Amino acid sequence: MDSNDIPFAIRVTSNAQALEALRAKSYREDASPNDLMGIRTSMRVGYLQIYILDPDRNIIEINAADPG
């Protein structure tokens, strides 16, 4: 997964809750970069961005206005 690609973005109310929900569905931060169940995160823009892949390997970004 290359977080430099332009992703489709989804705004959520809480990054922490989004990560919790993804982990409950078996998504993992330690998965290989091309694993569909992988989670990648970035703080490049000053707040947490979460990246996952859809089944066609398109990048989906998840972020929250409130970074909590």
Backbone as CSV, one residue per row, in Angstrom:
resi,resn,N_x,N_y,N_z,CA_x,CA_y,CA_z,C_x,C_y,C_z
1,MET,0.857,-1.167,0.000,0.000,0.000,0.000,0.898,1.223,0.000
2,ASP,0.646,2.143,-0.897,1.436,3.373,-0.983,0.555,4.539,-0.591
3,SER,0.764,5.090,0.597,-0.086,6.184,1.070,0.174,7.478,0.315
4,ASN,1.114,7.484,-0.654,1.315,8.647,-1.511,0.317,8.671,-2.667
5,ASP,-0.355,7.554,-2.942,-1.405,7.535,-3.955,-2.575,8.381,-3.462
6,ILE,-3.397,8.856,-4.388,-4.556,9.667,-4.009,-5.674,8.729,-3.568
7,PRO,-6.082,8.803,-2.284,-7.102,7.872,-1.786,-8.508,8.453,-1.861
8,PHE,-9.467,7.566,-1.758,-10.844,7.932,-1.461,-10.872,8.137,0.044
9,ALA,-11.423,9.233,0.534,-11.385,9.519,1.973,-12.776,9.465,2.586
10,ILE,-12.808,8.960,3.817,-14.036,8.888,4.607,-13.787,9.613,5.918
11,ARG,-14.671,10.521,6.290,-14.561,11.242,7.551,-15.379,10.508,8.605
12,VAL,-14.765,10.226,9.739,-15.430,9.553,10.851,-15.424,10.475,12.059
13,THR,-16.181,10.123,13.069,-16.227,10.973,14.265,-15.032,10.755,15.178
14,SER,-14.402,9.580,15.099,-13.289,9.279,16.002,-12.316,8.302,15.340
15,ASN,-11.058,8.709,15.218,-10.026,7.802,14.712,-9.853,6.603,15.635
16,ALA,-9.896,6.834,16.934,-9.720,5.750,17.898,-10.821,4.704,17.728
17,GLN,-12.051,5.145,17.572,-13.157,4.202,17.383,-13.048,3.495,16.036
18,ALA,-12.586,4.211,15.006,-12.410,3.585,13.695,-11.351,2.487,13.768
19,LEU,-10.219,2.766,14.427,-9.179,1.752,14.583,-9.700,0.556,15.377
20,GLU,-10.445,0.822,16.430,-11.022,-0.255,17.248,-11.953,-1.132,16.405
21,ALA,-12.783,-0.504,15.588,-13.711,-1.251,14.742,-12.963,-2.070,13.694
22,LEU,-11.917,-1.500,13.096,-11.123,-2.240,12.112,-10.427,-3.434,12.758
23,ARG,-9.826,-3.213,13.925,-9.156,-4.320,14.631,-10.150,-5.423,14.992
24,ALA,-11.369,-5.051,15.363,-12.399,-6.046,15.690,-12.778,-6.880,14.469
25,LYS,-12.544,-6.338,13.276,-12.810,-7.053,12.023,-11.557,-7.752,11.488
26,SER,-10.513,-7.845,12.320,-9.255,-8.550,12.012,-8.285,-7.768,11.133
27,TYR,-8.483,-6.460,10.978,-7.468,-5.634,10.312,-6.286,-5.495,11.271
28,ARG,-5.055,-5.438,10.701,-3.854,-5.407,11.545,-2.823,-4.418,11.003
29,GLU,-2.155,-3.738,11.918,-1.073,-2.827,11.535,0.170,-3.585,11.090
30,ASP,0.341,-4.820,11.530,1.551,-5.576,11.206,1.395,-6.434,9.942
31,ALA,0.307,-6.260,9.204,0.103,-7.016,7.969,1.045,-6.494,6.887
32,SER,1.323,-7.330,5.899,2.187,-6.906,4.794,1.510,-5.767,4.022
33,PRO,2.290,-4.940,3.331,1.722,-3.779,2.635,0.623,-4.095,1.626
34,ASN,0.618,-5.284,1.038,-0.396,-5.627,0.047,-1.528,-6.475,0.602
35,ASP,-1.514,-6.736,1.902,-2.556,-7.524,2.547,-3.831,-6.688,2.645
36,LEU,-4.935,-7.242,2.155,-6.213,-6.509,2.215,-6.672,-6.235,3.640
37,MET,-6.119,-6.929,4.615,-6.500,-6.722,6.014,-5.483,-5.838,6.740
38,GLY,-4.667,-5.138,5.996,-3.655,-4.282,6.597,-4.173,-2.884,6.900
39,ILE,-3.622,-2.301,7.944,-3.885,-0.916,8.325,-2.552,-0.180,8.249
40,ARG,-2.549,0.970,7.614,-1.384,1.850,7.633,-1.846,3.176,8.203
41,THR,-0.984,3.826,8.956,-1.329,5.130,9.526,-0.250,6.142,9.169
42,SER,-0.631,7.411,9.210,0.299,8.499,8.914,-0.091,9.721,9.744
43,MET,0.917,10.478,10.139,0.698,11.750,10.850,1.273,12.915,10.031
44,ARG,1.459,12.734,8.727,2.124,13.736,7.884,1.447,15.093,7.872
45,VAL,0.161,15.152,8.037,-0.556,16.421,7.933,-0.947,16.988,9.294
46,GLY,-0.406,16.425,10.364,-0.683,16.942,11.697,-1.799,16.233,12.437
47,TYR,-2.447,15.292,11.811,-3.462,14.473,12.476,-3.388,13.068,11.901
48,LEU,-3.920,12.123,12.640,-3.845,10.726,12.236,-4.696,10.455,10.999
49,GLN,-4.073,9.822,10.016,-4.781,9.328,8.845,-4.619,7.807,8.853
50,ILE,-5.712,7.100,8.587,-5.726,5.643,8.557,-5.970,5.228,7.116
51,TYR,-5.209,4.241,6.653,-5.358,3.762,5.280,-5.627,2.260,5.276
52,ILE,-6.613,1.855,4.482,-6.883,0.444,4.233,-7.083,0.273,2.730
53,LEU,-7.115,-0.966,2.258,-7.365,-1.260,0.851,-8.747,-1.855,0.668
54,ASP,-9.416,-1.489,-0.435,-10.667,-2.170,-0.770,-10.319,-3.442,-1.558
55,PRO,-11.293,-4.302,-1.866,-10.982,-5.560,-2.547,-10.273,-5.396,-3.898
56,ASP,-10.429,-4.237,-4.547,-9.737,-3.980,-5.807,-8.398,-3.287,-5.588
57,ARG,-7.997,-3.196,-4.332,-6.727,-2.601,-3.916,-6.661,-1.084,-4.105
58,ASN,-7.829,-0.441,-4.112,-7.874,1.018,-4.070,-7.673,1.439,-2.621
59,ILE,-6.975,2.539,-2.422,-6.708,3.014,-1.065,-7.905,3.792,-0.543
60,ILE,-8.300,3.489,0.688,-9.341,4.231,1.396,-8.685,4.887,2.594
61,GLU,-8.831,6.210,2.685,-8.312,6.956,3.831,-9.454,7.192,4.803
62,ILE,-9.175,7.012,6.071,-10.161,7.288,7.123,-9.535,8.349,8.016
63,ASN,-10.281,9.443,8.255,-9.770,10.491,9.130,-10.925,11.108,9.898
64,ALA,-10.590,11.841,10.944,-11.604,12.449,11.799,-11.276,13.915,12.037
65,ALA,-12.309,14.748,12.083,-12.100,16.147,12.424,-11.539,16.262,13.835
66,ASP,-12.050,15.425,14.730,-11.531,15.324,16.099,-10.588,14.134,16.126
67,PRO,-9.275,14.366,16.234,-8.321,13.262,16.113,-8.373,12.229,17.221
68,GLY,-9.248,12.355,18.215,-9.292,11.430,19.337,-9.641,10.032,19.049
